[in-house]
Amino acid sequence: MRSSVEIFNIRTREDRIVWQTEKLFEAPNWSPDGQHLLLNGDGVLYRLSLAGDISVDKVDTGFAVQCNNDHGISPDGSLYAISDKVEFGKSAIYVLPSIGGAPKLMTRNLPSYWHGWAPDGKSFAYCGIRDQVFDIYAMDIETGTETRLTHGEGRNDGPDYSPDGQWIYFNSSRTGQMQIWRVRPDGSGVERITDSPYGDWFPHPSPKGDKVVFISYDGDVFDHPRDLDVRVRLMDPDGGNVETLFDLFGGQGTMNSPNWSPNGDEFAYVRYFPVG
C-alpha cells in the first residue's frame, strides 16, 4: 500500500480511512456538496466518491496530463483549478468545468502554482516563482489581472483564504524558519501567526472560521518533501491554542490544497507508506 486517504473529525477526534491504494495520490479537496474528494494521481485528477459505494473516477482534463497537487474546486462547484506543465514545461494555472473539459489558461507568468479560491469565487491565490523568488499572488478570474501580495521577503508559498475573505494565510521563511503568516487581499497588514521550532506549511482555514489546520516538519527540514514524519496541527485563526492532532508519514501531497469538509468539522488528507 502506498496512499491512504483519510478523514479526521476535529469535534470527535476520530479518524477514518476512506480509500487505500498502491498508487501515489495527493492533495484531497472536498467538494462543496460534500459528495466527493478531488485528488491528483498519475498527472491527472480523480473524483473519490464519499456517498454510497466507494468509486474512483478520472476527470477529463483535456491536454493537461501533468497536473501537480496544487488544485481546487470553486466555491459553487462549477470549476476546477489545476496546475499543469504540459503546455509550457513549467507549472501554469488553468480552470476547466468541473464536469471535465478543455482547460483555460489563467497565468502567463510562470511557473505558477494554484492554492486557494476566494470565498466569492471571483479570484484565487497562488504561489508564483519569478527569477527564483517565491511570492504570493492573486488573480481576478474575469480580467486575468495578477496582483502581487508579497515582495521577496523570504520564500512565500501555500496561500489559502479565510472564509470571510478578509485574510490570505500562507507560509513564509522570511524570519529564517518557515512559519505561518497572513496578509490582507490587497497586500497590506502582514501578520505572523506561528512561532514554532518546526517548519510550518500549508495553512487551511476552516469554513467556520474557527480553526486553521497545517502541517509541520522537523525544524531542520528544507522545503516540503514527501515521505517524512510530519505533524498535523490545529490552531485558532490568530495562532492561539496550537495543538498537534497526530503524527504521520507524509509531507508533500498530504494536504497541499484546501481540504476541509463543507461544514468545517472534518478535513481530508493522505497518509503515505514507504515504498519497497
C-alpha positions in Angstrom: 0.0 0.0 0.0 1.3 3.5 -0.9 -1.5 6.0 -0.2 -4.2 6.1 2.4 -6.9 8.7 2.0 -8.3 9.5 5.4 -10.6 12.0 7.2 -10.2 13.4 10.7 -13.1 14.9 12.7 -11.9 17.8 14.9 -15.0 17.6 17.1 -15.0 13.8 17.9 -11.2 13.4 17.4 -11.9 10.3 15.3 -10.1 9.3 12.2 -11.5 7.1 9.4 -9.9 5.5 6.4 -11.7 6.3 3.1 -9.6 4.5 0.5 -6.2 2.9 0.1 -4.2 2.2 -3.0 -0.8 1.0 -4.1 -0.5 4.2 -6.3 0.5 7.7 -5.3 -2.4 10.0 -4.8 -2.2 13.5 -3.4 -4.0 16.6 -2.0 -7.7 15.9 -1.4 -10.1 18.8 -2.0 -13.6 18.3 -0.6 -16.5 19.2 -3.0 -18.9 21.9 -1.8 -21.8 19.4 -1.8 -19.8 17.0 0.4 -20.2 14.2 -2.1 -16.6 13.5 -3.2 -13.0 14.3 -2.8 -10.8 15.5 -5.7 -7.3 14.2 -5.8 -4.4 14.1 -8.3 -2.5 11.0 -9.4 -0.6 9.9 -12.5 -0.7 13.6 -13.7 -4.5 13.8 -13.8 -7.4 14.4 -11.4 -9.8 11.8 -9.9 -13.0 12.0 -8.0 -13.3 9.8 -5.0 -16.9 9.3 -4.0 -18.0 9.7 -0.4 -21.6 8.8 -1.0 -22.6 5.1 -1.0 -20.1 2.7 -2.6 -16.5 4.0 -3.0 -15.7 4.8 -6.6 -12.7 6.5 -8.2 -13.4 8.2 -11.5 -10.9 10.0 -13.7 -11.7 13.6 -14.6 -11.3 14.8 -18.2 -8.6 17.5 -18.1 -8.0 17.6 -21.8 -4.4 18.1 -22.8 -3.4 18.7 -19.1 -2.0 15.4 -18.1 0.9 16.6 -16.0 -1.1 18.1 -13.1 0.6 18.5 -9.8 -1.0 18.6 -6.4 -2.0 22.3 -6.5 -5.7 22.1 -7.5 -9.1 23.0 -6.1 -12.8 23.4 -6.6 -14.6 26.7 -6.9 -17.0 27.6 -4.1 -20.0 27.0 -6.3 -18.6 23.7 -7.5 -18.7 24.7 -11.2 -14.9 25.0 -11.9 -11.7 23.1 -11.1 -8.4 25.0 -10.9 -5.4 23.0 -11.9 -1.6 23.5 -12.1 -0.1 21.7 -15.1 3.1 21.9 -17.1 2.3 20.2 -20.5 1.9 23.4 -22.5 5.0 25.3 -21.3 7.2 22.9 -19.5 6.5 24.9 -16.3 3.5 24.8 -14.0 0.7 27.1 -15.3 -2.7 27.6 -13.8 -5.8 26.7 -15.7 -9.5 26.5 -15.0 -11.9 24.0 -16.5 -15.5 22.9 -16.0 -15.9 20.5 -13.0 -17.7 18.1 -15.3 -14.4 18.0 -17.3 -13.3 19.6 -20.5 -10.8 21.9 -22.1 -8.6 23.9 -19.7 -8.5 27.7 -20.0 -5.1 29.3 -19.3 -5.1 31.8 -16.5 -1.4 32.6 -15.7 1.1 33.7 -18.4 3.8 34.4 -15.8 5.4 31.1 -14.9 5.8 28.9 -13.0 2.6 29.4 -11.0 1.0 27.0 -8.5 -2.6 27.4 -7.6 -3.6 27.2 -3.9 -6.9 28.8 -2.9 -10.2 30.2 -4.1 -11.6 33.4 -2.7 -14.9 32.8 -0.9 -16.9 34.7 -3.6 -15.2 32.6 -6.3 -14.1 35.7 -8.2 -10.4 35.3 -7.6 -7.8 32.9 -6.5 -4.4 32.9 -4.7 -1.3 31.2 -5.8 2.5 30.9 -5.5 4.5 32.4 -8.4 8.2 31.9 -8.9 9.7 34.8 -10.7 13.5 34.9 -11.1 13.8 32.3 -8.4 11.8 34.4 -6.0 8.7 32.7 -4.4 5.9 35.1 -3.8 2.1 35.1 -3.2 -0.1 36.4 -6.0 -3.9 36.8 -6.5 -5.7 36.8 -9.8 -9.1 38.2 -10.8 -10.7 35.3 -12.8 -12.7 37.6 -15.1 -9.9 40.0 -16.1 -6.9 37.8 -15.5 -5.2 40.7 -13.6 -2.3 39.4 -11.5 -1.7 41.2 -8.1 1.5 40.6 -6.2 0.9 40.4 -2.4 4.4 39.6 -1.1 7.7 41.0 -2.3 10.6 38.6 -1.8 10.6 38.6 2.0 12.0 35.0 2.2 10.2 32.2 0.4 6.4 32.6 0.3 4.0 29.7 -0.6 0.8 27.9 0.2 -1.8 30.7 0.3 -5.4 30.0 1.3 -8.3 32.4 2.1 -10.2 32.8 5.3 -13.9 32.1 4.9 -14.8 35.8 5.3 -12.3 36.7 2.6 -10.5 39.1 4.9 -7.2 37.2 5.1 -5.0 35.1 3.0 -3.0 32.6 5.1 0.4 31.4 3.8 3.7 30.1 4.8 6.9 32.1 4.7 10.6 31.7 5.6 11.1 35.5 6.0 12.3 35.1 9.6 14.6 32.2 8.7 12.3 29.3 9.7 9.2 28.5 7.6 6.2 29.8 9.6 2.5 30.6 9.1 1.6 34.2 8.2 -1.4 36.0 6.9 -2.0 39.1 4.7 -4.9 41.2 3.6 -6.1 40.5 0.0 -4.7 43.9 -1.1 -1.2 43.0 0.3 -1.5 45.1 3.5 -1.5 44.1 7.2 1.0 41.2 7.1 1.0 39.3 10.4 3.0 36.4 11.7 0.8 33.6 13.1 3.0 30.8 14.3 6.3 31.0 16.2 7.4 27.4 16.5 10.6 25.4 16.2 9.1 23.5 13.3 8.8 24.2 9.6 5.1 25.1 9.2 3.4 24.6 5.8 0.1 24.8 4.0 -2.4 26.6 6.4 -6.0 25.9 5.6 -8.7 27.9 7.4 -11.9 26.1 8.3 -15.1 27.1 6.6 -16.4 28.0 10.0 -13.6 30.4 10.5 -12.7 29.0 13.9 -9.6 26.9 13.2 -6.7 26.6 10.8 -5.1 23.2 10.0 -1.5 22.9 8.8 1.4 20.5 8.7 4.8 20.9 10.5 8.1 19.4 9.5 11.1 19.0 11.8 12.9 22.3 12.1 16.0 21.2 10.1 13.9 20.0 7.0 14.2 22.3 4.0 11.3 22.7 1.6 8.3 20.3 1.8 9.5 16.9 0.7 7.4 13.7 0.7 8.0 10.6 2.8 8.9 12.1 6.2 7.4 12.0 9.6 5.3 15.2 10.0 2.8 16.6 12.4 -0.8 17.7 11.6 -1.5 20.7 13.8 -4.6 22.8 14.5 -4.8 26.4 15.8 -7.1 29.3 16.2 -7.1 31.9 13.4 -4.9 34.2 15.4 -2.4 31.5 16.2 -3.7 30.7 19.7 -4.3 27.2 21.1 -1.9 25.4 18.8 -2.1 21.6 19.2 -0.7 18.6 17.5 -3.6 16.3 16.4 -1.4 13.4 15.2 1.8 12.5 13.5 2.0 10.7 10.2 4.4 9.6 7.4 3.7 12.1 4.7 4.5 15.7 3.8 4.4 16.7 0.2 0.9 15.6 -1.1 -0.6 15.2 2.4 -2.7 18.4 2.2 -1.1 20.9 -0.1 -4.5 22.3 -1.1 -7.8 23.2 0.6 -9.1 20.1 2.4 -11.9 21.0 4.8 -15.4 19.5 4.7 -18.2 22.0 3.8 -19.4 22.0 7.4 -15.9 22.6 8.8 -16.0 19.7 11.2 -13.6 17.4 9.2 -10.6 17.6 6.9 -9.2 15.1 4.5 -5.5 14.2 4.0 -3.3 11.5 2.6 -1.1 9.3 4.7 1.8 7.5 2.9 3.6 4.3 3.4 7.2 3.6 2.5 8.0 2.3 -1.0 9.6 -1.2 -1.1 
